[in-house]
Amino acid sequence: MICHSLFVQNTVGRGRGVFTNKKIIAGTIIEISPVIVMEKADRLLLDQTLLHDYIFEWGATKNQCCMALGYVPVYNHSYKSNCEYFMDFDEETIFIKTVRDIHPGDELTINYNGDWDNEEKVWFEVV
């Protein structure tokens, strides 16, 4: 399930991103996407490819990884994100929920650290 108001377009300096053409109120689930779950050994191979930047650690002990389908891999990172993602290990899905009101034309972002307000540096900013 992907909210009908969402669309993907290019962003300046960030590749593609997810945007909306309608107002979305805080607390709205805007996407529920299935994932493809893979084993730890697969992660070692994926880390050698471009997919490294698009996979998620998976499982209660993070001993697996997954590739999310839908728009999930296209949401850009922000430390002040307007959405948060949640993992349902039993259903093998990731869902995206807004944490504040979003207006037409706004880019929807998630914090790659998992919590929408976590300011710990993400892997591509660590020096």
N, CA, C and O atoms as a DFTB+ gen file, in Angstrom:
508 C
 N C O
     1  1       0.842      -1.168       0.000
     2  2       0.000       0.000       0.000
     3  2       0.890       1.234       0.000
     4  3       1.752       1.391       0.865
     5  1       0.676       2.098      -0.966
     6  2       1.365       3.386      -1.032
     7  2       0.296       4.454      -1.186
     8  3      -0.560       4.354      -2.065
     9  1       0.336       5.468      -0.345
    10  2      -0.621       6.568      -0.391
    11  2      -0.634       7.170      -1.806
    12  3       0.420       7.398      -2.400
    13  1      -1.818       7.419      -2.325
    14  2      -1.976       7.896      -3.700
    15  2      -1.369       9.275      -3.955
    16  3      -1.095       9.623      -5.103
    17  1      -1.158      10.055      -2.915
    18  2      -0.608      11.403      -3.123
    19  2       0.917      11.411      -3.240
    20  3       1.502      12.452      -3.538
    21  1       1.563      10.280      -3.012
    22  2       3.028      10.228      -3.068
    23  2       3.521      10.047      -4.490
    24  3       2.879       9.393      -5.313
    25  1       4.684      10.644      -4.765
    26  2       5.344      10.461      -6.051
    27  2       6.848      10.618      -5.864
    28  3       7.308      11.208      -4.886
    29  1       7.595      10.086      -6.806
    30  2       9.061      10.142      -6.769
    31  2       9.523      11.148      -7.809
    32  3       9.044      11.152      -8.943
    33  1      10.463      12.003      -7.410
    34  2      11.071      12.932      -8.366
    35  2      12.507      13.203      -7.945
    36  3      12.896      12.920      -6.812
    37  1      13.288      13.751      -8.862
    38  2      14.679      14.082      -8.580
    39  2      14.764      15.243      -7.607
    40  3      13.926      16.145      -7.606
    41  1      15.810      15.196      -6.769
    42  2      16.088      16.269      -5.828
    43  2      17.479      16.806      -6.100
    44  3      18.312      16.105      -6.675
    45  1      17.736      18.015      -5.704
    46  2      19.039      18.625      -5.931
    47  2      20.069      17.975      -5.017
    48  3      19.942      18.040      -3.794
    49  1      21.080      17.354      -5.595
    50  2      22.190      16.784      -4.848
    51  2      21.878      15.542      -4.039
    52  3      22.730      15.082      -3.278
    53  1      20.680      14.982      -4.177
    54  2      20.318      13.816      -3.365
    55  2      19.706      12.698      -4.182
    56  3      19.137      11.764      -3.618
    57  1      19.808      12.771      -5.483
    58  2      19.195      11.727      -6.307
    59  2      17.698      11.895      -6.344
    60  3      17.187      12.995      -6.555
    61  1      16.996      10.797      -6.138
    62  2      15.534      10.846      -6.117
    63  2      15.023      10.911      -4.688
    64  3      15.727      10.554      -3.743
    65  1      13.795      11.369      -4.546
    66  2      13.157      11.439      -3.242
    67  2      11.664      11.232      -3.383
    68  3      11.131      11.194      -4.492
    69  1      10.992      11.099      -2.249
    70  2       9.545      10.894      -2.212
    71  2       8.888      12.212      -1.800
    72  3       9.310      12.851      -0.835
    73  1       7.857      12.609      -2.537
    74  2       7.142      13.862      -2.310
    75  2       5.645      13.601      -2.258
    76  3       5.184      12.512      -2.598
    77  1       4.888      14.609      -1.828
    78  2       3.432      14.502      -1.813
    79  2       2.806      15.675      -2.560
    80  3       3.360      16.774      -2.596
    81  1       1.647      15.425      -3.153
    82  2       0.918      16.509      -3.806
    83  2      -0.335      16.900      -3.013
    84  3      -1.151      17.686      -3.494
    85  1      -0.491      16.349      -1.790
    86  2      -1.615      16.685      -0.911
    87  2      -1.109      16.793       0.519
    88  3      -0.070      16.231       0.863
    89  1      -1.854      17.525       1.353
    90  2      -1.511      17.610       2.773
    91  2      -1.725      16.244       3.422
    92  3      -2.709      15.558       3.149
    93  1      -0.781      15.865       4.289
    94  2      -0.872      14.616       5.051
    95  2      -0.699      14.990       6.517
    96  3       0.275      15.649       6.881
    97  1      -1.623      14.578       7.347
    98  2      -1.544      14.942       8.764
    99  2      -0.610      13.994       9.523
   100  3      -0.393      12.851       9.121
   101  1      -0.075      14.497      10.612
   102  2       0.818      13.706      11.467
   103  2       0.104      12.452      11.941
   104  3      -1.088      12.480      12.249
   105  1       0.845      11.350      11.997
   106  2       0.301      10.090      12.477
   107  2      -0.327       9.225      11.402
   108  3      -0.950       8.208      11.707
   109  1      -0.169       9.624      10.134
   110  2      -0.747       8.876       9.017
   111  2       0.238       7.824       8.508
   112  3       1.403       8.130       8.252
   113  1      -0.227       6.603       8.363
   114  2       0.587       5.575       7.711
   115  2       0.466       5.812       6.210
   116  3      -0.631       5.741       5.655
   117  1       1.586       6.091       5.554
   118  2       1.558       6.453       4.135
   119  2       2.045       5.334       3.228
   120  3       1.842       5.375       2.015
   121  1       2.691       4.333       3.823
   122  2       3.184       3.218       3.009
   123  2       3.378       1.986       3.875
   124  3       3.879       2.067       4.996
   125  1       2.972       0.843       3.335
   126  2       3.279      -0.468       3.918
   127  2       3.852      -1.295       2.782
   128  3       3.167      -1.576       1.799
   129  1       5.117      -1.683       2.921
   130  2       5.787      -2.388       1.832
   131  2       6.365      -3.710       2.291
   132  3       6.910      -3.808       3.391
   133  1       6.248      -4.730       1.449
   134  2       6.884      -6.011       1.771
   135  2       8.395      -5.878       1.659
   136  3       8.910      -4.975       0.999
   137  1       9.091      -6.793       2.314
   138  2      10.546      -6.831       2.240
   139  2      10.994      -8.215       1.788
   140  3      10.271      -9.200       1.937
   141  1      12.180      -8.265       1.242
   142  2      12.835      -9.532       0.904
   143  2      13.909      -9.746       1.961
   144  3      14.878      -8.989       2.027
   145  1      13.739     -10.773       2.788
   146  2      14.659     -11.034       3.898
   147  2      15.807     -11.907       3.405
   148  3      15.600     -12.887       2.690
   149  1      17.016     -11.533       3.801
   150  2      18.218     -12.274       3.415
   151  2      19.067     -12.570       4.647
   152  3      18.908     -11.943       5.694
   153  1      19.950     -13.515       4.505
   154  2      20.801     -13.945       5.614
   155  2      22.043     -13.066       5.737
   156  3      22.375     -12.295       4.837
   157  1      22.711     -13.202       6.866
   158  2      23.913     -12.421       7.147
   159  2      24.979     -12.606       6.059
   160  3      25.665     -11.651       5.696
   161  1      25.115     -13.814       5.545
   162  2      26.099     -14.075       4.482
   163  2      25.774     -13.277       3.216
   164  3      26.675     -12.823       2.511
   165  1      24.488     -13.113       2.938
   166  2      24.085     -12.307       1.784
   167  2      24.485     -10.850       1.979
   168  3      24.851     -10.164       1.025
   169  1      24.413     -10.384       3.223
   170  2      24.765      -8.987       3.536
   171  2      26.212      -8.696       3.150
   172  3      26.512      -7.614       2.645
   173  1      27.105      -9.647       3.381
   174  2      28.509      -9.458       3.028
   175  2      28.666      -9.229       1.524
   176  3      29.487      -8.417       1.098
   177  1      27.892      -9.936       0.740
   178  2      27.931      -9.752      -0.719
   179  2      27.280      -8.436      -1.123
   180  3      27.812      -7.714      -1.965
   181  1      26.137      -8.120      -0.532
   182  2      25.430      -6.883      -0.865
   183  2      26.244      -5.647      -0.506
   184  3      26.161      -4.624      -1.185
   185  1      27.026      -5.743       0.558
   186  2      27.856      -4.608       0.972
   187  2      28.914      -4.253      -0.071
   188  3      29.508      -3.177      -0.006
   189  1      29.149      -5.130      -1.014
   190  2      30.120      -4.868      -2.081
   191  2      29.459      -4.261      -3.322
   192  3      30.110      -4.078      -4.350
   193  1      28.169      -3.951      -3.220
   194  2      27.426      -3.432      -4.368
   195  2      26.749      -2.116      -4.011
   196  3      26.783      -1.681      -2.860
   197  1      26.142      -1.496      -4.996
   198  2      25.368      -0.269      -4.786
   199  2      24.192      -0.511      -3.837
   200  3      23.734       0.424      -3.179
   201  1      23.702      -1.736      -3.757
   202  2      22.574      -2.041      -2.878
   203  2      22.913      -1.852      -1.402
   204  3      22.011      -1.795      -0.567
   205  1      24.198      -1.754      -1.069
   206  2      24.617      -1.511       0.322
   207  2      23.851      -0.340       0.929
   208  3      23.467      -0.393       2.097
   209  1      23.626       0.712       0.153
   210  2      22.967       1.916       0.658
   211  2      21.454       1.792       0.738
   212  3      20.787       2.729       1.177
   213  1      20.896       0.663       0.326
   214  2      19.446       0.518       0.266
   215  2      18.895      -0.635       1.091
   216  3      17.684      -0.859       1.100
   217  1      19.749      -1.361       1.776
   218  2      19.276      -2.483       2.582
   219  2      19.176      -2.082       4.055
   220  3      19.829      -1.138       4.500
   221  1      18.362      -2.802       4.787
   222  2      18.137      -2.555       6.203
   223  2      18.619      -3.760       6.994
   224  3      18.493      -4.897       6.541
   225  1      19.173      -3.511       8.182
   226  2      19.406      -4.610       9.111
   227  2      18.035      -5.147       9.489
   228  3      17.070      -4.386       9.563
   229  1      17.937      -6.461       9.729
   230  2      16.629      -7.073       9.948
   231  2      16.673      -8.087      11.076
   232  3      17.704      -8.717      11.311
   233  1      15.576      -8.242      11.762
   234  2      15.432      -9.219      12.831
   235  2      15.678      -8.599      14.192
   236  3      16.356      -7.579      14.312
   237  1      15.122      -9.223      15.209
   238  2      15.246      -8.709      16.572
   239  2      16.703      -8.579      16.996
   240  3      17.047      -7.681      17.764
   241  1      17.563      -9.471      16.503
   242  2      18.992      -9.407      16.841
   243  2      19.833      -8.863      15.688
   244  3      21.062      -8.902      15.738
   245  1      19.169      -8.358      14.658
   246  2      19.827      -7.762      13.488
   247  2      20.817      -8.729      12.841
   248  3      21.875      -8.326      12.358
   249  1      20.454     -10.012      12.841
   250  2      21.337     -11.018      12.254
   251  2      20.989     -11.314      10.799
   252  3      21.562     -12.213      10.184
   253  1      20.044     -10.548      10.256
   254  2      19.669     -10.668       8.856
   255  2      19.652      -9.274       8.240
   256  3      19.937      -8.281       8.909
   257  1      19.313      -9.217       6.961
   258  2      19.111      -7.936       6.303
   259  2      17.899      -8.080       5.398
   260  3      17.405      -9.185       5.170
   261  1      17.428      -6.956       4.887
   262  2      16.297      -7.024       3.968
   263  2      16.387      -5.912       2.940
   264  3      17.019      -4.878       3.158
   265  1      15.745      -6.155       1.828
   266  2      15.545      -5.145       0.791
   267  2      14.071      -4.827       0.796
   268  3      13.237      -5.700       0.559
   269  1      13.747      -3.571       1.068
   270  2      12.348      -3.149       1.065
   271  2      11.917      -2.857      -0.364
   272  3      12.703      -2.380      -1.182
   273  1      10.673      -3.149      -0.644
   274  2      10.106      -2.855      -1.948
   275  2       9.317      -1.546      -1.851
   276  3       9.374      -0.876      -0.819
   277  1       8.599      -1.176      -2.880
   278  2       7.850       0.076      -2.859
   279  2       8.789       1.270      -2.900
   280  3       9.880       1.197      -3.465
   281  1       8.350       2.377      -2.292
   282  2       9.152       3.612      -2.268
   283  2      10.165       3.633      -1.122
   284  3      11.022       4.515      -1.085
   285  1      10.086       2.689      -0.193
   286  2      10.914       2.737       1.013
   287  2      12.390       3.024       0.717
   288  3      12.974       3.855       1.413
   289  1      13.023       2.392      -0.265
   290  2      14.441       2.674      -0.497
   291  2      14.725       4.078      -1.054
   292  3      15.884       4.485      -1.134
   293  1      13.683       4.814      -1.435
   294  2      13.885       6.112      -2.093
   295  2      13.754       7.289      -1.128
   296  3      14.139       8.407      -1.473
   297  1      13.216       7.063       0.077
   298  2      13.114       8.161       1.040
   299  2      14.513       8.616       1.413
   300  3      15.367       7.795       1.748
   301  1      14.750       9.902       1.356
   302  2      16.050      10.453       1.745
   303  2      16.124      10.603       3.264
   304  3      15.110      10.627       3.961
   305  1      17.360      10.704       3.747
   306  2      17.646      10.831       5.175
   307  2      17.550      12.284       5.615
   308  3      17.919      13.198       4.878
   309  1      17.050      12.479       6.828
   310  2      17.108      13.777       7.496
   311  2      17.146      13.532       8.994
   312  3      16.444      12.662       9.510
   313  1      17.982      14.316       9.696
   314  2      18.002      14.233      11.154
   315  2      16.752      14.871      11.742
   316  3      16.429      14.624      12.904
   317  1      16.050      15.676      10.979
   318  2      14.783      16.294      11.379
   319  2      13.685      15.777      10.454
   320  3      12.926      16.558       9.880
   321  1      13.608      14.467      10.315
   322  2      12.692      13.855       9.355
   323  2      11.234      14.143       9.712
   324  3      10.900      14.466      10.852
   325  1      10.387      14.015       8.703
   326  2       8.953      14.209       8.916
   327  2       8.199      12.873       8.909
   328  3       6.974      12.846       9.028
   329  1       8.932      11.777       8.769
   330  2       8.352      10.430       8.800
   331  2       9.262       9.518       9.615
   332  3      10.426       9.830       9.865
   333  1       8.704       8.393      10.017
   334  2       9.464       7.379      10.733
   335  2       9.115       6.023      10.139
   336  3       7.993       5.814       9.677
   337  1      10.074       5.100      10.151
   338  2       9.776       3.771       9.636
   339  2       9.740       2.755      10.773
   340  3      10.420       2.898      11.789
   341  1       8.924       1.727      10.564
   342  2       8.749       0.669      11.547
   343  2       8.852      -0.670      10.830
   344  3       8.378      -0.821       9.704
   345  1       9.473      -1.633      11.488
   346  2       9.662      -2.962      10.904
   347  2       8.743      -3.959      11.594
   348  3       8.687      -4.017      12.823
   349  1       8.030      -4.738      10.804
   350  2       7.196      -5.811      11.325
   351  2       7.845      -7.124      10.891
   352  3       7.663      -7.576       9.761
   353  1       8.605      -7.727      11.806
   354  2       9.365      -8.928      11.474
   355  2       8.453     -10.111      11.151
   356  3       8.779     -10.926      10.288
   357  1       7.319     -10.207      11.834
   358  2       6.402     -11.318      11.596
   359  2       5.747     -11.234      10.220
   360  3       5.626     -12.242       9.524
   361  1       5.327     -10.041       9.831
   362  2       4.658      -9.853       8.537
   363  2       5.637      -9.598       7.392
   364  3       5.251      -9.572       6.224
   365  1       6.912      -9.410       7.747
   366  2       7.958      -9.090       6.768
   367  2       7.574      -7.866       5.940
   368  3       7.536      -7.896       4.709
   369  1       7.289      -6.777       6.681
   370  2       6.963      -5.500       6.061
   371  2       7.673      -4.367       6.788
   372  3       8.089      -4.507       7.937
   373  1       7.801      -3.247       6.095
   374  2       8.224      -1.980       6.685
   375  2       7.107      -0.989       6.391
   376  3       6.605      -0.921       5.268
   377  1       6.718      -0.219       7.410
   378  2       5.736       0.815       7.137
   379  2       6.270       2.180       7.525
   380  3       7.081       2.319       8.441
   381  1       5.795       3.179       6.806
   382  2       6.223       4.566       6.981
   383  2       5.041       5.345       7.547
   384  3       3.923       5.261       7.039
   385  1       5.307       6.105       8.609
   386  2       4.268       6.893       9.279
   387  2       4.771       8.327       9.448
   388  3       5.930       8.540       9.805
   389  1       3.912       9.301       9.196
   390  2       4.299      10.699       9.362
   391  2       4.390      11.043      10.845
   392  3       3.606      10.546      11.654
   393  1       5.357      11.902      11.198
   394  2       5.500      12.344      12.584
   395  2       5.106      13.803      12.751
   396  3       5.067      14.308      13.872
   397  1       4.818      14.477      11.661
   398  2       4.325      15.860      11.682
   399  2       3.512      16.084      10.412
   400  3       3.581      15.276       9.485
   401  1       2.754      17.156      10.357
   402  2       1.995      17.474       9.145
   403  2       2.950      17.734       7.985
   404  3       4.019      18.319       8.157
   405  1       2.542      17.288       6.808
   406  2       3.349      17.453       5.595
   407  2       2.467      18.151       4.557
   408  3       1.290      17.820       4.411
   409  1       3.040      19.110       3.845
   410  2       2.272      19.942       2.920
   411  2       2.586      19.595       1.465
   412  3       3.641      19.035       1.169
   413  1       1.660      19.932       0.557
   414  2       1.894      19.634      -0.864
   415  2       3.247      20.186      -1.332
   416  3       3.599      21.333      -1.054
   417  1       3.984      19.348      -2.040
   418  2       5.302      19.731      -2.540
   419  2       6.443      19.396      -1.613
   420  3       7.602      19.438      -2.026
   421  1       6.144      19.058      -0.351
   422  2       7.194      18.715       0.608
   423  2       7.803      17.363       0.270
   424  3       7.125      16.459      -0.219
   425  1       9.110      17.246       0.544
   426  2       9.759      15.944       0.460
   427  2       9.531      15.210       1.771
   428  3       9.639      15.798       2.847
   429  1       9.218      13.931       1.680
   430  2       9.061      13.092       2.859
   431  2      10.403      12.434       3.143
   432  3      11.017      11.859       2.244
   433  1      10.857      12.514       4.382
   434  2      12.169      11.984       4.750
   435  2      12.051      11.081       5.966
   436  3      11.109      11.189       6.752
   437  1      13.024      10.190       6.106
   438  2      13.145       9.346       7.281
   439  2      14.547       9.534       7.854
   440  3      15.456       9.983       7.156
   441  1      14.712       9.193       9.104
   442  2      16.030       9.203       9.719
   443  2      16.585       7.791       9.598
   444  3      16.008       6.852      10.146
   445  1      17.675       7.631       8.901
   446  2      18.224       6.301       8.658
   447  2      18.663       5.596       9.936
   448  3      18.904       4.389       9.916
   449  1      18.771       6.321      11.042
   450  2      19.113       5.696      12.320
   451  2      17.948       4.917      12.921
   452  3      18.137       4.166      13.878
   453  1      16.762       5.083      12.379
   454  2      15.599       4.358      12.880
   455  2      14.633       5.242      13.648
   456  3      13.430       5.212      13.387
   457  1      15.134       6.025      14.585
   458  2      14.275       6.957      15.325
   459  2      14.303       8.304      14.634
   460  3      15.372       8.796      14.271
   461  1      13.135       8.906      14.448
   462  2      13.029      10.122      13.638
   463  2      13.851      11.289      14.175
   464  3      14.197      12.194      13.415
   465  1      14.175      11.289      15.481
   466  2      14.921      12.421      16.043
   467  2      16.329      12.045      16.512
   468  3      16.938      12.790      17.280
   469  1      16.853      10.909      16.065
   470  2      18.191      10.447      16.436
   471  2      19.226      11.216      15.612
   472  3      19.207      11.154      14.383
   473  1      20.126      11.938      16.280
   474  2      21.101      12.776      15.580
   475  2      22.476      12.132      15.455
   476  3      23.434      12.805      15.078
   477  1      22.593      10.839      15.765
   478  2      23.863      10.133      15.591
   479  2      24.226      10.101      14.106
   480  3      23.367       9.841      13.263
   481  1      25.483      10.360      13.785
   482  2      25.919      10.384      12.384
   483  2      25.625       9.048      11.709
   484  3      25.869       7.986      12.281
   485  1      25.096       9.114      10.483
   486  2      24.836       7.897       9.704
   487  2      26.088       7.490       8.950
   488  3      27.026       8.278       8.831
   489  1      26.112       6.263       8.440
   490  2      27.319       5.664       7.870
   491  2      27.965       6.498       6.784
   492  3      29.191       6.488       6.671
   493  1      27.201       7.218       5.979
   494  2      27.815       7.948       4.866
   495  2      28.334       9.324       5.300
   496  3      28.916      10.042       4.486
   497  1      28.131       9.704       6.572
   498  2      28.675      10.962       7.087
   499  2      29.812      10.757       8.078
   500  3      30.485      11.717       8.453
   501  1      30.035       9.528       8.503
   502  2      31.101       9.243       9.466
   503  2      32.434       9.403       8.765
   504  3      32.649       8.854       7.684
   505  1      33.321      10.152       9.381
   506  2      34.642      10.395       8.796
   507  2      35.682       9.542       9.480
   508  3      36.860       9.605       9.128
